[in-house]
């Protein structure tokens, strides 16, 4: 077996064929979620500690928000999108992984991110960077605008 030494910050899933089978053990979701959080926080220049502080609050939008929490909430939605779209996790399981959130919170976050990456190229580029670093398939390129 050939050993691969990875540079810091590169997921082993980013190298094709290195990890082999991509089936997910239900008990492995904690490792997957922590890896997703780490990569998303690095991409959005947010500390993991501040992300975890928001993650364990009961309400995301209740009361007065401090400056910068919008970016953290957006990164939480990105994490939910990545987990939901690239694993067989249900909405409820995804919500449980992110601070016992309701399935409707996850659905709303996933929809917000889908809308952003379908319209804004910068958000799409960031999402492709995150997906590449995690070893998931990247988004297809937009060839034309589709009116719905």
C-alpha positions as CSV (number, residue, x, y, z in Angstrom):
1,X,0.0,0.0,0.0
2,X,1.3,3.4,-1.0
3,X,1.4,6.0,1.8
4,X,0.3,9.6,1.0
5,X,1.5,12.5,3.0
6,X,-1.0,15.3,2.7
7,X,-0.3,19.0,3.1
8,X,-2.1,20.6,6.1
9,X,-5.7,21.5,5.3
10,X,-6.1,19.0,2.4
11,X,-8.8,16.4,3.0
12,X,-7.8,12.8,2.1
13,X,-11.1,12.8,0.1
14,X,-9.7,15.4,-2.3
15,X,-7.3,12.8,-3.8
16,X,-9.2,10.4,-6.1
17,X,-8.9,6.8,-5.1
18,X,-7.2,7.4,-1.8
19,X,-10.1,6.7,0.5
20,X,-11.8,4.0,-1.5
21,X,-15.4,3.3,-0.5
22,X,-17.5,6.4,0.2
23,X,-20.2,4.6,2.1
24,X,-20.9,6.3,5.4
25,X,-21.2,4.6,8.7
26,X,-24.0,6.2,10.8
27,X,-21.6,6.7,13.7
28,X,-19.1,8.5,11.4
29,X,-21.3,11.6,10.9
30,X,-19.6,13.5,13.8
31,X,-16.2,13.2,12.0
32,X,-17.8,14.3,8.7
33,X,-19.6,17.2,10.3
34,X,-16.4,18.4,12.1
35,X,-14.5,18.2,8.8
36,X,-17.2,20.2,6.9
37,X,-17.3,22.8,9.7
38,X,-13.5,23.2,9.6
39,X,-13.3,23.6,5.8
40,X,-16.3,26.0,5.6
41,X,-14.9,28.1,8.5
42,X,-11.6,28.4,6.8
43,X,-13.2,29.4,3.5
44,X,-15.3,32.1,5.1
45,X,-12.5,33.2,7.6
46,X,-14.6,32.4,10.7
47,X,-13.1,30.9,13.8
48,X,-14.5,27.4,14.6
49,X,-15.0,28.6,18.2
50,X,-17.4,31.4,17.2
51,X,-19.2,29.0,14.8
52,X,-19.6,26.4,17.6
53,X,-20.9,29.2,19.9
54,X,-23.7,30.0,17.4
55,X,-24.2,26.3,16.7
56,X,-25.2,25.5,20.3
57,X,-27.6,28.5,20.8
58,X,-31.3,27.6,21.0
59,X,-32.5,30.2,18.5
60,X,-30.5,31.5,15.5
61,X,-32.4,34.7,14.9
62,X,-34.0,35.5,18.3
63,X,-33.1,38.8,20.1
64,X,-30.4,41.2,19.0
65,X,-27.7,39.8,16.9
66,X,-24.1,40.8,17.2
67,X,-22.2,42.1,14.2
68,X,-20.8,39.2,12.1
69,X,-23.4,36.6,13.1
70,X,-25.0,36.8,9.6
71,X,-21.7,35.4,8.1
72,X,-21.7,32.6,10.7
73,X,-25.4,31.8,10.0
74,X,-24.7,31.8,6.3
75,X,-21.7,29.4,6.9
76,X,-24.0,27.2,9.0
77,X,-26.4,27.0,6.0
78,X,-23.5,26.1,3.7
79,X,-22.5,23.3,6.1
80,X,-26.1,22.0,6.1
81,X,-26.2,22.1,2.3
82,X,-22.9,20.2,1.9
83,X,-24.0,17.5,4.4
84,X,-27.5,17.1,2.9
85,X,-26.5,17.1,-0.7
86,X,-23.5,14.8,-0.4
87,X,-24.5,12.2,2.1
88,X,-27.6,10.0,2.5
89,X,-28.5,12.0,5.7
90,X,-32.2,12.9,6.1
91,X,-33.2,16.4,7.0
92,X,-33.8,15.4,10.6
93,X,-30.3,13.7,10.8
94,X,-28.7,16.8,9.3
95,X,-30.5,19.0,11.8
96,X,-29.4,16.8,14.7
97,X,-25.8,17.1,13.5
98,X,-26.0,20.9,13.7
99,X,-27.2,21.6,17.2
100,X,-30.5,19.7,17.2
101,X,-32.0,22.0,14.6
102,X,-35.5,21.3,13.2
103,X,-35.8,19.7,9.8
104,X,-37.5,22.8,8.5
105,X,-34.5,24.9,9.5
106,X,-32.3,22.6,7.5
107,X,-34.7,22.8,4.5
108,X,-34.7,26.6,4.6
109,X,-30.9,26.8,4.8
110,X,-30.4,24.3,1.9
111,X,-32.9,26.3,-0.2
112,X,-31.1,29.6,0.5
113,X,-27.7,28.2,-0.5
114,X,-29.2,26.5,-3.6
115,X,-30.6,29.9,-4.7
116,X,-27.4,31.7,-4.0
117,X,-25.2,29.3,-5.9
118,X,-27.6,29.3,-8.8
119,X,-27.4,33.1,-9.2
120,X,-24.1,34.4,-7.8
121,X,-20.8,33.1,-9.4
122,X,-18.8,34.0,-6.3
123,X,-20.9,31.8,-4.1
124,X,-20.7,29.1,-6.7
125,X,-16.9,29.3,-6.8
126,X,-16.7,29.2,-3.0
127,X,-19.0,26.2,-2.9
128,X,-16.8,24.4,-5.6
129,X,-13.7,25.1,-3.5
130,X,-15.4,23.7,-0.4
131,X,-16.6,20.6,-2.2
132,X,-13.2,20.0,-3.8
133,X,-11.4,20.3,-0.4
134,X,-13.9,17.8,1.1
135,X,-13.6,15.4,-1.9
136,X,-17.2,15.7,-3.0
137,X,-18.2,16.2,-6.7
138,X,-18.2,19.8,-7.7
139,X,-21.2,21.7,-9.1
140,X,-22.0,21.6,-12.8
141,X,-21.2,24.7,-14.7
142,X,-24.0,27.0,-15.7
143,X,-24.3,27.1,-19.4
144,X,-27.5,29.2,-19.7
145,X,-30.0,31.0,-17.6
146,X,-33.2,29.1,-17.1
147,X,-36.4,31.0,-16.3
148,X,-38.8,29.2,-14.0
